[in-house]
């Protein structure tokens, strides 16, 4: 039986791992214009790096998730952290745009494995009444990574350049690897590892409706989240003329909003249920969307960005618990990560689509971002409303997991 201190160590390891993964990815979002200038191409050409990363994450989730179901959460999280950090460093040495795009594609495969392993290791290792706030912490890891990337860009860009930012961004991986090495394995995985296993493909086929629903739900979630995030720094630079320090300030504020949203949303879902929390957050996003996309001026941009990311991350603070509770037993290392990253793959063209749309609208990124993000938020709201809710389901039964007893 794990102690409370060991459970907290697992949560900390998982949160820091996802935070670092996010940080490494989000550094790319702040240097799009620098990379375009370096290789003498347009912004749209560089957005293919973002598209490639998002598109290939599902393969990493499937590969690393299946290995985690077979060999354990702990060793695979260590291997995965090492893999995406190596790709991040290598990106800083790219001699051409082609090489850069290839390395970001490899980074996408490595990045894809982190979320599913981190969340399954955590949710399997903690009491049911911890899941809401722990899910919020896991979700907040992405926003903290975005915040750190924005601060890093604001304070280090002039000194390091975009290449140096990629190289230095990978160094914190040593902390995550050290923490993971000293944390205990998931007790549920240890129990199930000694029992006969069904193949992952067989379990997925027998749960194909649930699997399809989870993927479509995460497609909508990725559309609404990346639709408000990936090209937002470009919008601030190109459409609103913010300099690097102003951009970093706005990014810091809305990243704090995202962190608070994750913590609030995850905790709220423990009280009102996962499904209700997701519907509430996405519906409020739709109300805010016109103000967020059409406002001008530094103060208005900052306030609406804070509110938007608060609401976006209210949903993502609930999703780690929601997907893990929804997962069929025996493939929890694979199912949440594949569903999450498959959704990201389907939404991989967001940045490029928004960039093309903005070009047609005379560089009006606000409208382009709003149209795509609103479509995602509406779909997510409806899917969450009609979907299942297995809040606090009992875990550990390898035949069928049960609702908590009354």
N, C-alpha and C positions, 0 to 999 in steps of 0.2 A: 504494500500500500504506500502510495507516495505521500510525503509530508506536504504541508501547506507551502513551505519554503521551496520545495522542488516544483510544485505546481506553478508558483509565481516565476521561478526561473524559466520554465518552459514558455509561459506567456511572454516574458521579457525577450527571450530568444526569438520567438516567432514574430513579435512586433518589430524588433530591430532588423530582422532579416527582410521582412516585407518593406520596412522603411528604407533600407539601403537599396533594395531592388527598385523602389519608386524613385529614390534620389538619383540613381544612375540613369534611369529612363528619362526623368524630367530635366536633367542637365541638357539633354538633346533638344528639348522644347525651347530653351532659352538661347541656343546658339544656332538656330536655323539660318538666320540672316548672315552670321559669320561664316558658316560652312558654304553657303551659296556664294558669298564673295570670294572665299578662298579658291573655289573650283570654277568660278566664273560661269555660274548657272543661275537660273531663276529659283525663287522660293519653292514653287511647285515641284521642281525636280528634287529638291532636298526633302520635301515632305514624304517622298517615297521611303525614306529611312524610317520614319514613324510608321508608315503603312506596313513595311516589311516586318518591323518588330512586333506590331500588334497581330499581324496575320499569322506569324509562325509561333506565337506563344502557346497555341493549343497543342502543337507537337511536343513541346517541352513538358506541358502538363500531363500528356498521355505517357510519355517516356518516363519521366521522373516519378509520376504518380504510380504507375504500374510497378516500378522498382521499389517504391516506398511501401506498397502493399505487400511486396514479397520479402524485402530485406529490412524494413523498418523506417520510421519517419526520421529518426535522428541522423543516421549515416547519409541518407539521401539529401537532407537539408544542408549538411556540410558540403557534400559534393556539388550540389546545385549552386550554393553561394560562391564557391571557388570558381565554378565555370562561368557564371555571368560576370564576375569581377575581372577575369582574364580577358574576356571579350571587350569589356569597358576600357581597359588599359590599351588594348590593341587598337581600338577605334581612334585613339589620340595620335597614332602613328600612321594613319591612312595616307598613302601617297597619291590617291586619286579618288574621285567620287565613286567610281565603280567598286574600289576596294572598301571604301567607307560603307556603302550600301550592303556589301557582302558581310562585313563585320557586324553591322547592326542587325542583319538577318540572323546571324549566329547568336548574337546577344538575345534576340527575341526568343529563340528556342530555349536558351538557358534561363531567361527571365520567367518563362512560362511555368517552370516547375515549382517556383518558390511559394506562391500563394496557396495552392492546394495542400502541399505538405505542411506548411506552417499552420494553416487553419485546422486541418485534421488532427495534427499532433496536439494542438491546444484544446480543441473541443472534446477530444477523447480523454484528456488528462485532468479535467477539472469537474467540480460538482455542477449539476444542472442549473442551480440558481446563480452560478457565476457566468453563464454563457452570454447573457445580454451585454454586460459591461465588458467582458473579455472580447466579445465580437466587436464592440465599439472601439476598443483599443487596437485590435487588429486592423479594422478599417481605417483608423486614424493614422496607421503607419504610412499609408500612401500620402495623406495630406502633410504629414510631418516631412516626408521625403521631398514633396513639392516645395514646402516652405524652405527647407535647407538648400534645395537647388536654387531657389530664387535669391536667398541671402548669399549663397556661394557665388552666384553670377554677379550680384551687385558689388561684392567686396573683393572678388578674386579675378574677375574677368580681365580687367585691365592689366593685371600683373602676370597672369598665367596664359591668357589667350584661350581660344576654344580647345586647342589640343591639350594644353596643360590641365584644363578643367576635367577632361575625360580621364586623364592619368591619375590625378589626385583623388578623384571621386571614388575610386575603387579601394582605397586604403582602409576604410573602416570595416571591410569584410573580415579582417583579422579578429576584430572584437566579436562579431557574430559567430565565427567559427569556434573561437575559444569558449563562448557561452554554451554553444550547442554541444561541444565535446564533454562538458561537465554536467549536462542535464540528463535526466533519466528518460528512457524510452516510454512511449505510450503504453499504459497498462492494458488497454483493450487490444492493441496490436499484439502485444506479447501473448495474451491469452489465445487470440485467434490464429497466431502463427504456428501453433502446435496442432491445429485441426486441419482436416482435409479441406482443400480450397476448390471452389468452382472457378472456371476461367472468367476473366473480366468481361470478355466478349459475350459469354453466355448470360451473365448477370445483367449486362446492359440490354441484351436482346429481350430478356424477360421483363425488363422495366423500360421498354422503349418509349412509351407515352410520357412517363415521368422524365426520362432523359431528354426527349424532344422539348418538353415544356421548359425544363431548366435552361437549356441552350437558348431558346427563343427569349426567355425572360432576361438572360444575361446579355443577349444581343441588344435588347432595348435599353438595358442598364448602361452598357458600354456606349451606345449612341448618345444617350443623354449626358453621360459624364465626360467622355472624351470630346463630345460636341461643345461643351462649355470650357474645356481646359486646354486642349492641345494647341489651337491656334489663337488662344486668347492673348498670350504675350505678343504674337505677331500683330494682332489687331491693335494692341496698345502702342506698339512701335510705329506701324505703318499708317493706320487710320487716324490715331489720336496724337502722334508725334511725341510720345513720352521718351525720355532718355533712359539710360540703363539704370540709374539710381531711382528714378521715379517708378520705373517698371518693377524693380526689386521691391520697392515699398508696397505697391499695390499687391504684388504677388504674395508678400509676407502677410498682409492683412487678410486676403481671401483664403490663404492657406490656414491661418488661425481659425477662420470661420469653418473650414472643412474639418479641422481637428475637433472643434467643439461640436459640430454636427454629428460626427461619428460617435463621440462619447454620449451625446444626448440621445441619438437615434437608437443605438444599441441598448441603452438602459431603458428607454421608453418601450422598446419591443418586448422586454422582459415583463412589463406590466400589462400592455394592451394586446400583445401577440405580434408576431413578425409581419403577418399580412396587413393588418390595419396600419401599422407604422409605415410600411412601404407605400401604401395607397395615400396616406396623409401627406408624406413628404413630397411625392411626385406631383400630387395635385397642387400643392402650394408652389412648386416650381413653375407650373404652367401659368399661374397667376402672376408671378414675378417676371416671366420671360420677356414681355414687351418692354418693360422698364429697363431691364438688364441690357437688352440688345440695342436700344435706341438712345440711351442717355449719353450725355457729353459732359466734359469737365472732370477734373481729377477727383473731386470729392464724390460726385455722383457715381463715377466709375468704381471707386473704391468701395462705397457703401453697397451698391448693387452686387458687386463681385463677392463681397463678404457674405451677403444673404444667399446668393445663388449657391456658393460652395457649401454653406451650412446645410442647405436643403439637399443638395446632391449627396453629400456625405452622410446625412441622416439615413439615407437608404443603404449606403455602403458600410455603415456601422452595423447594420442588421444582417446583411447578406452572408458573412462568414458563418454565423450560427444557423441561418435559414437553410443554406445549401447543405451544411453538414448534417442537420437534423433531417433533411429531406432525403439524404443519400441512402441507397440500399446498403445493408451491412456487408462487410467484407471487401468493399472497394472504396472506402472513404478516402483513401489516399489519392484515388483516381477521379472519382465522380465529381466532387466539388470543383477541383482544379480544371478538369476538362470542360465542364459546363461553363465555368467562369471564362476560361480562355477561348473556348469555341465562340462564345458571344463576342469576345474581343476580336477574333478573327473575322467574323461576319461584319463587324463594324470597322475593320481595318482601313477602309477607304475614306473614313470620315474626313481626315485632315485634307486629303487631296481633293475630295468632293467640295469641301467648304472653300478651299483655295480657288478652285475653278469657278465656283459660284460667285465668290467675291470679285474675281477678275471681270466677270460678266456684269457685275453691279457697280463697276467703277471703284473697286477697292473698298466697298462697303462690307467689311468683315462682320459688323454687328448684326446686320440682317442675315447674312449667310450662316453665321454660327447659330442664330436664333431659330431659323427654319429647321435645321437638322436636329438641334438639341430638343426642340419642342416636340417634334415627331417621336423622338425616342422617349421622352417623358410621358407623352400620352399613351403610347403603346405599353410602357412599363406599368403605368397606373392601372390600366385595364387588365393586364395579365396578372398583376399581383392581386387584384380584387377577386378574380375568378380562380386563383390558384390555391394549393393546399397550404396548411399551416400546421407544422408538427412541433410547435414550441414546447421545449422541455421533454421531448421524447426520450424514453429510457434507452441507453446505449449498452452494448455488450452482448446482447443475444444474437448469435450468428445465424439464427433462423429467421426471426422477425422481430424487429424492435417495436416496443410498445409505447402507447401514450402513457404519461405518468398517471399513477393511481390517484384517485380523488382523496 
